[in-house]
Amino acid sequence: MNLYLKLLSGSLRSRMQYKMNFLVSSLSYGLIMAVDFVLLAAILQRFDDVKGWNLYEVGLLYGISSVAITLYRVFCVEVHNFERYMVEGEFDSLLIRPVSPLSLLLTKNLDLSRIGGTIQGIIILVISIIGLKLNNIELFLLLIYLPVTIVSGVLICFSLGLITATIAFWTQRIKDFQTFTLYAPFNAANYPMNIYPGWLKIIFFTVIPVGFMNYTPILFLLNKGGDLWNLALPPLVSIIFLFVALRFWKFGIRHYHSTGS
């Protein structure tokens, strides 16, 4: 952990040398995501609710999903862009170092421009929580559990990103896969899972378990159904999925053929 923090600190210092670029890129990315939510809000204002979910309830789902995926993009940029290591043959250089390749990938770079999206997600969460007008007990439970569901979401996103990156050991290119394993699922997670057909819900609660990230706990916290298991499942599923992703990553490394072989 100390080594990880030192490597991460060095990466952060190098990125912060260009403060103006950081501010402009963060602001622009946050504005892009904000426009997306404004369009969603306009639709919900016209139709009142989506399958029983009003604007502030959907905003809660949207905010959790936004914070989770942008934090993943901030800290795991090299995992997300792992295709480059395969196409340009850079992965070999990671294998000869005394630190694990995954640790090097996680500390090599930070995409600080995505922080704008994280801040935008937090703002949407605050607005949604205020608009929900929860009683004191409901508000307390929600505020206590929000960090749990966000961390669970980041772990699920990282696991999906790592599994997709591992596929590159056989296919080299993964950009097209990311559309189906990251972009589309997390966009779908912005909305209630009950709006999707049965076969798609099965996918979102099994092989791509984004439904556990926000929909499952919020059902219980907003008194829309479920029980205490709804709060236990997100961290449990995220840890299990992380274990599967790490095992698959190690399997991919064992079967990796160097560009020089």
C-alpha positions as CSV (number, residue, x, y, z in Angstrom):
1,M,0.0,0.0,0.0
2,N,2.8,2.4,0.8
3,L,4.4,1.7,-2.5
4,Y,1.1,2.3,-4.3
5,L,0.6,5.6,-2.5
6,K,4.1,6.8,-3.4
7,L,3.7,5.9,-7.1
8,L,0.2,7.5,-7.1
9,S,1.6,10.7,-5.5
10,G,4.3,10.9,-8.1
11,S,1.8,10.6,-10.9
12,L,-0.4,13.2,-9.3
13,R,2.4,15.7,-9.0
14,S,3.4,15.3,-12.7
15,R,-0.2,15.8,-13.8
16,M,-0.7,18.9,-11.7
17,Q,2.2,20.7,-13.4
18,Y,-0.4,21.8,-16.0
19,K,-3.1,23.2,-13.7
20,M,-4.9,25.3,-16.4
21,N,-5.2,22.3,-18.7
22,F,-6.6,20.3,-15.7
23,L,-9.2,23.0,-14.9
24,V,-10.4,23.5,-18.5
25,S,-10.6,19.7,-19.2
26,S,-12.4,19.0,-15.9
27,L,-14.9,21.8,-16.5
28,S,-15.6,20.8,-20.1
29,Y,-16.1,17.1,-19.1
30,G,-18.4,18.1,-16.2
31,L,-20.5,20.3,-18.5
32,I,-20.9,17.6,-21.1
33,M,-22.3,15.2,-18.4
34,A,-24.5,18.0,-17.0
35,V,-26.1,18.6,-20.4
36,D,-26.9,14.9,-20.5
37,F,-28.7,15.0,-17.2
38,V,-30.5,18.3,-18.1
39,L,-32.0,16.5,-21.2
40,L,-33.1,13.6,-18.9
41,A,-34.6,16.1,-16.5
42,A,-36.6,17.8,-19.3
43,I,-38.1,14.5,-20.4
44,L,-39.0,13.5,-16.8
45,Q,-40.6,16.9,-16.2
46,R,-42.8,16.3,-19.2
47,F,-43.9,12.8,-18.2
48,D,-43.8,13.1,-14.4
49,D,-42.1,9.8,-13.8
50,V,-40.5,6.7,-15.3
51,K,-42.2,3.5,-14.2
52,G,-42.9,5.0,-10.8
53,W,-39.6,6.8,-10.4
54,N,-39.7,10.6,-10.3
55,L,-36.9,13.1,-11.3
56,Y,-35.2,13.2,-7.9
57,E,-35.2,9.4,-7.6
58,V,-33.7,8.9,-11.0
59,G,-31.3,11.7,-10.2
60,L,-30.1,9.5,-7.2
61,L,-29.4,6.6,-9.6
62,Y,-27.8,8.9,-12.1
63,G,-25.5,10.6,-9.5
64,I,-24.3,7.3,-8.1
65,S,-23.5,5.9,-11.5
66,S,-21.8,9.1,-12.7
67,V,-19.5,9.3,-9.6
68,A,-18.6,5.6,-9.8
69,I,-17.6,5.5,-13.5
70,T,-15.8,8.9,-13.4
71,L,-13.7,7.8,-10.4
72,Y,-12.9,4.6,-12.3
73,R,-11.8,6.8,-15.2
74,V,-9.7,9.0,-12.9
75,F,-7.7,6.3,-11.2
76,C,-7.7,3.4,-13.8
77,V,-7.0,5.3,-17.0
78,E,-4.2,2.9,-18.1
79,V,-6.5,-0.1,-17.5
80,H,-9.1,1.5,-19.5
81,N,-6.6,2.3,-22.3
82,F,-4.9,-1.1,-22.1
83,E,-5.4,-1.7,-25.8
84,R,-2.4,0.6,-26.4
85,Y,-0.1,-1.7,-24.5
86,M,-1.0,-4.6,-26.7
87,V,-1.0,-2.8,-30.0
88,E,2.2,-0.9,-29.4
89,G,3.9,-3.8,-27.5
90,E,4.4,-1.8,-24.3
91,F,3.2,-4.5,-22.0
92,D,6.5,-6.4,-22.1
93,S,8.2,-3.5,-20.3
94,L,5.8,-3.9,-17.4
95,L,6.6,-7.6,-17.0
96,I,10.3,-7.1,-16.4
97,R,9.8,-4.7,-13.4
98,P,9.8,-5.8,-9.8
99,V,6.2,-4.5,-9.2
100,S,3.1,-6.3,-10.5
101,P,1.9,-5.1,-13.9
102,L,-1.5,-4.2,-12.5
103,S,0.0,-2.0,-9.8
104,L,2.1,-0.2,-12.4
105,L,-1.0,0.4,-14.6
106,L,-2.9,1.8,-11.6
107,T,-0.2,4.2,-10.6
108,K,1.3,5.2,-14.0
109,N,-1.2,7.9,-14.8
110,L,-4.3,9.8,-13.5
111,D,-7.0,11.2,-15.8
112,L,-7.8,14.3,-13.7
113,S,-10.0,15.7,-16.4
114,R,-12.7,13.2,-15.2
115,I,-12.9,14.9,-11.8
116,G,-15.3,17.4,-13.4
117,G,-17.7,14.5,-14.0
118,T,-17.3,13.3,-10.4
119,I,-18.2,16.8,-9.1
120,Q,-21.2,17.0,-11.4
121,G,-22.4,13.6,-10.1
122,I,-22.0,14.8,-6.5
123,I,-24.0,18.0,-7.3
124,I,-26.8,15.9,-8.8
125,L,-26.8,13.7,-5.7
126,V,-27.1,16.7,-3.4
127,I,-29.9,18.2,-5.5
128,S,-31.8,14.9,-5.6
129,I,-31.5,14.3,-1.9
130,I,-32.8,17.7,-1.1
131,G,-35.7,17.3,-3.6
132,L,-36.7,13.9,-2.2
133,K,-37.7,15.5,1.2
134,L,-36.8,12.4,3.2
135,N,-37.6,12.1,6.9
136,N,-34.6,12.2,9.3
137,I,-34.2,8.4,9.5
138,E,-34.4,7.9,5.8
139,L,-31.9,10.7,5.2
140,F,-29.5,9.3,7.8
141,L,-29.6,5.8,6.2
142,L,-29.1,7.2,2.7
143,L,-26.2,9.4,3.7
144,I,-24.5,6.6,5.6
145,Y,-24.9,4.1,2.8
146,L,-24.0,6.4,-0.2
147,P,-20.2,5.8,0.3
148,V,-20.8,2.1,0.3
149,T,-22.8,2.1,-2.9
150,I,-20.3,4.4,-4.6
151,V,-17.3,2.3,-3.7
152,S,-19.2,-0.8,-4.8
153,G,-19.9,0.9,-8.1
154,V,-16.3,1.8,-8.6
155,L,-15.2,-1.8,-7.8
156,I,-17.8,-3.2,-10.3
157,C,-16.7,-0.7,-12.9
158,F,-13.0,-1.5,-12.3
159,S,-13.8,-5.3,-12.5
160,L,-15.6,-4.8,-15.8
161,G,-12.7,-2.7,-17.1
162,L,-10.1,-5.2,-16.0
163,I,-12.0,-8.1,-17.6
164,T,-12.3,-6.1,-20.8
165,A,-8.6,-5.3,-20.7
166,T,-7.7,-9.0,-20.2
167,I,-9.5,-9.8,-23.4
168,A,-6.8,-7.8,-25.2
169,F,-4.3,-10.6,-24.5
170,W,-6.1,-12.5,-27.2
171,T,-7.7,-9.8,-29.4
172,Q,-5.3,-6.9,-28.9
173,R,-8.1,-4.4,-29.5
174,I,-10.9,-3.8,-27.0
175,K,-12.5,-0.5,-27.8
176,D,-15.5,-2.2,-29.4
177,F,-15.9,-4.5,-26.4
178,Q,-15.9,-1.5,-24.0
179,T,-19.1,-0.3,-25.6
180,F,-20.9,-3.4,-24.4
181,T,-19.1,-3.9,-21.1
182,L,-18.7,-0.4,-19.8
183,Y,-20.4,2.5,-21.8
184,A,-23.8,0.9,-22.5
185,P,-24.2,-0.8,-19.1
186,F,-23.3,2.3,-17.1
187,N,-25.5,4.5,-19.2
188,A,-28.3,2.0,-18.6
189,A,-27.6,2.1,-14.8
190,N,-28.6,5.8,-14.9
191,Y,-32.2,4.7,-15.1
192,P,-34.4,2.2,-13.0
193,M,-33.8,-1.4,-14.0
194,N,-37.6,-2.1,-14.1
195,I,-37.8,-0.2,-17.4
196,Y,-35.8,-2.8,-19.2
197,P,-37.0,-6.1,-20.6
198,G,-36.5,-9.3,-18.6
199,W,-33.6,-10.7,-20.6
200,L,-31.7,-7.4,-20.2
201,K,-32.3,-7.3,-16.5
202,I,-30.8,-10.8,-16.2
203,I,-27.6,-9.5,-17.8
204,F,-27.5,-6.5,-15.5
205,F,-27.7,-8.7,-12.5
206,T,-25.4,-11.4,-13.6
207,V,-22.6,-11.1,-16.1
208,I,-22.6,-7.3,-16.1
209,P,-23.9,-6.6,-12.6
210,V,-24.4,-2.8,-12.7
211,G,-27.9,-3.3,-11.3
212,F,-26.4,-4.0,-7.9
213,M,-24.5,-0.7,-7.8
214,N,-27.4,1.7,-7.3
215,Y,-30.8,0.2,-8.2
216,T,-30.8,-2.6,-5.6
217,P,-29.9,-0.5,-2.5
218,I,-32.0,2.5,-3.6
219,L,-35.1,0.3,-3.9
220,F,-34.9,-0.4,-0.2
221,L,-33.7,3.1,0.9
222,L,-36.6,4.8,-0.9
223,N,-39.1,2.2,0.4
224,K,-39.8,0.8,-3.1
225,G,-39.3,-2.8,-2.1
226,G,-36.7,-5.3,-1.0
227,D,-35.2,-5.8,2.5
228,L,-31.9,-5.5,4.2
229,W,-30.3,-7.9,1.7
230,N,-30.6,-5.0,-0.8
231,L,-27.9,-3.2,1.3
232,A,-25.7,-6.2,1.7
233,L,-25.7,-7.3,-1.9
234,P,-23.8,-4.4,-3.5
235,P,-20.5,-4.8,-1.5
236,L,-20.8,-8.5,-1.6
237,V,-21.3,-8.7,-5.4
238,S,-18.6,-6.1,-6.0
239,I,-16.0,-8.1,-4.0
240,I,-16.9,-11.4,-5.6
241,F,-16.8,-9.8,-9.1
242,L,-13.4,-8.2,-8.3
243,F,-12.1,-11.6,-7.3
244,V,-13.3,-13.1,-10.6
245,A,-11.8,-10.2,-12.6
246,L,-8.4,-10.5,-10.8
247,R,-8.3,-14.3,-11.5
248,F,-9.1,-13.7,-15.1
249,W,-6.4,-11.1,-15.3
250,K,-3.8,-13.5,-13.9
251,F,-5.1,-16.2,-16.3
252,G,-4.6,-13.8,-19.2
253,I,-1.0,-12.9,-18.2
254,R,-0.1,-16.6,-18.0
255,H,-1.3,-17.0,-21.6
256,Y,0.2,-13.8,-22.9
257,H,2.6,-14.2,-25.8
258,S,5.3,-11.5,-25.8
259,T,5.7,-9.4,-29.0
260,G,9.2,-10.7,-29.1
261,S,8.2,-14.4,-29.1
